Amino acid sequence: MSDGKEAIVVGQIGCGTVGSGVVRILRDNASIISRRVGKDIAVKRIAVRDLSDPRYVEVPEEMLTTEAMEVIGDPEVDIVVEVMGGIEPARTFILEAISRGKHVVCANKELMSTHGEELLRAAEEKGVDLAYEAAVGGGIPILMPLKESLAGNVIDQVLGIVNGTTNYILTRMSEEGLDFGEALAKAQELGYAEADPSYDVEGKDAAAKLAILASMAFNSRVTLSDVYAEGITSITPDDISFARELGYVIKLLAIAKDEPDGISVRVHPTMIPERHPLAAVRDENNAIFVSGDAVGELMFYGKGAGSLPAASAVVGDVISIARNILTGGRLVGCTCFFQKPVKDMKDVRCRYFMIFDVPDRPGVLAKIAGVFGENQVSIKSVIQHGTGREARIVLVTHEVREENIRATVRGLEGLEEVNRVASLIRVEDPGEE
Ligand SMILES: NC(=O)c1ccc[n+]([C@@H]2O[C@H](COP(=O)([O-])OP(=O)(O)OC[C@H]3O[C@@H](n4cnc5c(N)ncnc54)[C@H](OP(=O)(O)O)[C@@H]3O)[C@@H](O)[C@H]2O)c1
């Protein structure tokens, strides 16, 4: 496609946080990239929404346009980089680029977690590459390792801290004793959280990333709507300090497991042991923990967002495709050749941490134990904190189905002897039953 041309030509849609980083890396590291590829890579045109918006990087005026179709339709463009985000019109632009025989790189988790199958199939049919490393974990290489370096393994689980905003908030709550609102305000002040933080704090961003990770790890398509998502807005300083008392840290975990009866995919606040490598991931950092039958346990750690980290992943994809253009190679396309069922959340089994408040009087514990027994929930450990007329019961269960724990909570809430169920947090503790 680029035969006779001096460079592999990139056309970009979007020049915001990630797009400006792509321009910067391709410009600042042009010489080493050219040596590594064997040819220059040049950005020719960039589509933006508003020409008068300030740019984080210097871009010659004549390079910019507000018409994405001018970029996609340019016959010199070999690779279209979509870094505008959202589902439409990004989906239409990518399909259009593919239909014109362009390779595509995007960073778009929303789109790939909902329309990934359609886009990958279109690329396959047209014989072009579609890469999206930056969509999960920002600068952390994880999709390419799953598809290539770890392809000899059976992967049975992927656990990730894949949202920097929520990890920052939970770290501040844990280390400074802040409540959720105070920690969120701090994250917003520092630019780690959006003015409307709901996409992050309600677990939706992590859910989109998990759908992509699970599809790749288990070779079976998982879409965003399959993922159970619960955010961190109800986590309290009490939860964090009781967790600590029991030797746990609370993280918003994205959990994917390939189990005999189906795939479970869920994002929720999770108590993990202090000794777990993910417990040490602080502030806005991300990490993805993978278990493979041959390799054992691996953790990929780094910056999950930000202009240059995310652009690093985009440029890596551009370089892989540029090499393919020169050698006639192709990237590994869609690897979802199984159709494994995705488990309903009510059928997922795990351990639970619970806090509830009861009047401090005789006979109460027996009544409560009855509700647990009726629902086949067995208790692993209990701590009781007396506060005069009220007692606070903090307990951890053995592994049980989610459906049973929900019935237990309903049963407890219906008891006159329970003032309130204050918390219910899932526990991920490998090695414990
Ligand atoms: N930010 C991160 O750290 C990060 C990390 C990993 C992945 N991502 C993903 O990367 C993508 C881009 O994110 P971002 O943070 O860079 O977003 P952003 O800062 O909001 O930039 C979006 C860019 O797209 C342009 N744009 C929007 N609609 C357009 C249209 N219809 N036609 C042409 N251009 C259009 C905007 O133009 P104007 O500048 O004129 O408004 C802007 O330059 C998203 O999919 C996001 O999920 C982001």
The ligand as an SDF file (V2000), in Angstrom:
LIG
                    3D

 48 52  0  0  0  0  0  0  0  0999 V2000
   -7.4140   10.0300   28.3290 N   0  0  0  0  0  0  0  0  0  0  0  0
   -6.8070    8.8800   28.6140 C   0  0  0  0  0  0  0  0  0  0  0  0
   -5.9460    8.8100   29.4940 O   0  0  0  0  0  0  0  0  0  0  0  0
   -7.1540    7.6280   27.8490 C   0  0  0  0  0  0  0  0  0  0  0  0
   -6.4870    6.4220   28.1300 C   0  0  0  0  0  0  0  0  0  0  0  0
   -6.7630    5.2900   27.3860 C   0  0  0  0  0  0  0  0  0  0  0  0
   -7.7320    5.3430   26.4030 C   0  0  0  0  0  0  0  0  0  0  0  0
   -8.4090    6.5220   26.1660 N   0  0  0  0  0  0  0  0  0  0  0  0
   -9.3970    6.5370   25.1040 C   0  0  0  0  0  0  0  0  0  0  0  0
   -8.8960    7.3450   24.0500 O   0  0  0  0  0  0  0  0  0  0  0  0
   -9.9660    7.9800   23.3610 C   0  0  0  0  0  0  0  0  0  0  0  0
   -9.7370    9.4880   23.3520 C   0  0  0  0  0  0  0  0  0  0  0  0
   -9.7160    9.9680   24.6860 O   0  0  0  0  0  0  0  0  0  0  0  0
   -9.1550   11.4160   25.0510 P   0  0  0  0  0  0  0  0  0  0  0  0
   -9.0250   11.4410   26.5290 O   0  0  0  0  0  0  0  0  0  0  0  0
   -7.9790   11.7570   24.2250 O   0  0  0  0  0  0  0  0  0  0  0  0
  -10.4090   12.3350   24.6280 O   0  0  0  0  0  0  0  0  0  0  0  0
  -10.4410   13.9000   24.4360 P   0  0  0  0  0  0  0  0  0  0  0  0
   -9.3080   14.5510   25.1510 O   0  0  0  0  0  0  0  0  0  0  0  0
  -11.8220   14.3420   24.7640 O   0  0  0  0  0  0  0  0  0  0  0  0
  -10.1940   14.1000   22.8660 O   0  0  0  0  0  0  0  0  0  0  0  0
  -11.1460   13.7690   21.9050 C   0  0  0  0  0  0  0  0  0  0  0  0
  -10.7230   14.3630   20.5650 C   0  0  0  0  0  0  0  0  0  0  0  0
  -11.6280   13.9360   19.5680 O   0  0  0  0  0  0  0  0  0  0  0  0
  -12.0450   15.0780   18.8000 C   0  0  0  0  0  0  0  0  0  0  0  0
  -13.3930   14.7960   18.3000 N   0  0  0  0  0  0  0  0  0  0  0  0
  -14.5240   14.5980   18.9860 C   0  0  0  0  0  0  0  0  0  0  0  0
  -15.5470   14.3800   18.1580 N   0  0  0  0  0  0  0  0  0  0  0  0
  -15.0490   14.4400   16.9080 C   0  0  0  0  0  0  0  0  0  0  0  0
  -15.6000   14.2940   15.6010 C   0  0  0  0  0  0  0  0  0  0  0  0
  -16.9060   14.0480   15.4270 N   0  0  0  0  0  0  0  0  0  0  0  0
  -14.7980   14.4120   14.5190 N   0  0  0  0  0  0  0  0  0  0  0  0
  -13.4620   14.6690   14.6870 C   0  0  0  0  0  0  0  0  0  0  0  0
  -12.8800   14.8090   15.9000 N   0  0  0  0  0  0  0  0  0  0  0  0
  -13.6650   14.7010   16.9790 C   0  0  0  0  0  0  0  0  0  0  0  0
  -11.9910   16.2240   19.7720 C   0  0  0  0  0  0  0  0  0  0  0  0
  -11.8910   17.4420   19.0390 O   0  0  0  0  0  0  0  0  0  0  0  0
  -11.7340   18.8770   19.7920 P   0  0  0  0  0  0  0  0  0  0  0  0
  -10.3660   18.8350   20.3980 O   0  0  0  0  0  0  0  0  0  0  0  0
  -11.8450   19.8680   18.7090 O   0  0  0  0  0  0  0  0  0  0  0  0
  -12.8380   18.9130   20.8000 O   0  0  0  0  0  0  0  0  0  0  0  0
  -10.7170   15.8740   20.5600 C   0  0  0  0  0  0  0  0  0  0  0  0
   -9.5850   16.3360   19.8780 O   0  0  0  0  0  0  0  0  0  0  0  0
  -11.2360    7.5130   24.0840 C   0  0  0  0  0  0  0  0  0  0  0  0
  -11.7520    6.3870   23.4240 O   0  0  0  0  0  0  0  0  0  0  0  0
  -10.7350    7.1230   25.4560 C   0  0  0  0  0  0  0  0  0  0  0  0
  -11.5590    6.1640   26.0960 O   0  0  0  0  0  0  0  0  0  0  0  0
   -8.1340    7.6470   26.8650 C   0  0  0  0  0  0  0  0  0  0  0  0
  1  2  1  0
  2  3  2  0
  2  4  1  0
  4  5  1  0
  4 48  2  0
  5  6  2  0
  6  7  1  0
  7  8  2  0
  8  9  1  0
  8 48  1  0
  9 10  1  0
  9 46  1  0
 10 11  1  0
 11 12  1  0
 11 44  1  0
 12 13  1  0
 13 14  1  0
 14 15  2  0
 14 16  1  0
 14 17  1  0
 17 18  1  0
 18 19  2  0
 18 20  1  0
 18 21  1  0
 21 22  1  0
 22 23  1  0
 23 24  1  0
 23 42  1  0
 24 25  1  0
 25 26  1  0
 25 36  1  0
 26 27  1  0
 26 35  1  0
 27 28  2  0
 28 29  1  0
 29 30  1  0
 29 35  2  0
 30 31  1  0
 30 32  2  0
 32 33  1  0
 33 34  2  0
 34 35  1  0
 36 37  1  0
 36 42  1  0
 37 38  1  0
 38 39  2  0
 38 40  1  0
 38 41  1  0
 42 43  1  0
 44 45  1  0
 44 46  1  0
 46 47  1  0
M  CHG  2   8   1  16  -1
M  END
$$$$
